[in-house]
């Protein structure tokens, strides 16, 4: 395989993984989804710190790749949250209810 092919393949894998993770998170109840988002930042910060401290060549590029995955995942969840809020039916107005006392 050529380097360009390897890179494209890995980008495709990352995008596919993000799509699967996004679908899973969207299927979670809202409270669990919020906990996932809350825990996501420390997980990524830990990952990025570990990547930077290895001193490996290309560590900066790897960190940018991990940040890209994080940002893409967060944007997908934000889109799902907006869609969920748009799709939720609004509660009926009080005067529209047929209440008999």
Beta strands, then each sheet from edge to edge (+ up, - down):
end
